[in-house]
Amino acid sequence: MTELGFECAGAEVERYAAAPTLNLRLHVAEATGQAIHSIMLQCQIRIQPRQRGYSDTEAENLRDLYGEPGRWGQTLRPLQLAQVPLVVPPFQGETEANLPVPFTYDFEVASTKYLHGLRDGEIPLELLFSGTVFRKAPQASPSTRCRGTARPPTGSRCACGGR
């Protein structure tokens, strides 16, 4: 059985992209030592708004999205930021892969309102993975379903132009 672990090793803005793009550096580890031919992943990136504090100005800016700050215990829910595919190339043991997350015109409205309402600080993200692992397995199925989660390391900073 294939045992995968996912870790987000860092994040940075792609400087030379046609659309604003965030590059997440993923560390993928396979614990049993099997050679992996490839992994086809679907990556869901969500904003976890409960994992940071907000200034009075930010709370006012986010009122349209979450209501009165006194109700945030019930209304402050995760937001879908993006859903992107990734093919991890062949490896054995562990590897790193770059996950480009484009911020295109059809960007989620709620996520846009959230990001626009912030003045500074970190944006807590959660990465959810599901997909198929392709490997050489003489007596078993050559593919396996996989799932995993990861969070960018605290202190990963992305300087985006703007304000």
N, C-alpha and C positions, 0 to 999 in steps of 0.2 A: 504494500500500500504506500502510495506517495504521501509524504508529510511536508507540506509547504508552510513557510512562515514569510510574512510580508512586513516590511518596515519602510517608512518614508524617511530617507536619509537627508533630505533637504529640499528646498524650494527656491526658485529664482525666476525672475522675469526674463523672457526671451527678448533680447534687444532688437533683433532683426527679423521680426515676423510681420506678415501682412496684416494680421489682426492681433490685438493684445493677447498674449499667451503666457501662461504660467507653466514652467517646467518643474515637475515633481520628480525627484530622483528616488526610485524605488529599489530597495534591496530585497531580493528574493532568495530564500534559502530552502533547500530540499534536504531533510535530515537523514534519509535512509541511504544516500550515496548513489541512487539510481541516476543514470544519464537521462536528462530531459531533452526531448527533441524540440519541443516548443510548448508554450502555454498561450492559449487564446483567452484573454481576460476582458471582462466588461467591468469598468471601474466607475463606481458612483461616488462623487465627491459631495459631501454635505457640510454646511456650516452648522456648528454647534454653538448657538448664541448664549446658552446658559453658562458657558465656560469662560466668560470674561465679564468685566465690569463696564459700566457705562457712565459717562459724565451727564450732567443735567441737560446740556445741549444735545448730546446724542440721544438721550431718552426722549426729548421733545421731537427730534427728527424721526425717531422710530415709532412715534405714537400712532401714525397711520397704519403701520404694519402690525403692531402688537397691542395697541390700546393703551390705557393708563398704566403707568409703571407699577401701581399697586396690584394689578391683575397679571403681571408678568409671570407669576408662579404657575398660572394656567395657560397663558397664551404664548410664552416664549418657547417655541418649538423649532426643531432642526429645519433647515431650508435646503432644498436641492440646489446645488451650485452647477454641477455638470455631470454628464454621463458620457464617458469616452472609452473606446476600445483600445486594447494594447496587445500586441503579439510580442512575447518574450522569446528571444532567440535561444538556440541550444546552449545548455550548460550542464555542469555536474557539480553538485555541492552548493554553490551560491553564485549569484551574479547581480549586477545592477542594470536597471533599464530606465530610460527617460520616458516619463509620461507627460506629453504636452497636453495642456488643458486650454483650448482656445476660448476666448470670451467674444462670441460673435454677436451679430445683430439680434438674433432670436434668444438671447440670454434671458434666463428666468426673470420675470418682472419682480417677484418678491426678493430674490437675491440682489437684484440691482438696487431696489429701494433700501435694503439693509446696508449694502456696501456704501451707497451714497450718503446714508445717515451717519456714518462713522467719521470721526475726525483724525484719529490716530490709534495706535496700539495694534495688537495682534488679532487676527481673525482665526478662531479655532476651527479646524477642519477635521473631518472624519472621512477616511477612505474605505469603501466597502468593495470587495472583489468577489466575483464569481466567474467561473469559466471552465475550460477543459484543458487538462494536461495530457500531452502526447509524449509517450515514452516507449522504449523498447522493452517489451515484457513477453518472454517466450511462452509462458503458461497462463497468462492472464490477459485481460483486455488491454489493448494498446493505448486506451484513453481512460481518463478518470475525471469526474467533476471535482471542482475545488471551490473553496470559499475562504475568505479571510478579511481582516480589518487592519488598519494602520492609521496613525496620526503623524503629521509632520512634527519634527522635534521642536520643543519650546525654544523660542529665540530665532527660528528660521524667519528671515526678514526678506521681503520683496518690496523694493522701492518702485512704486508706480507713479508716473508723472500725474499731474492733475492740479489739485487745489493750490 
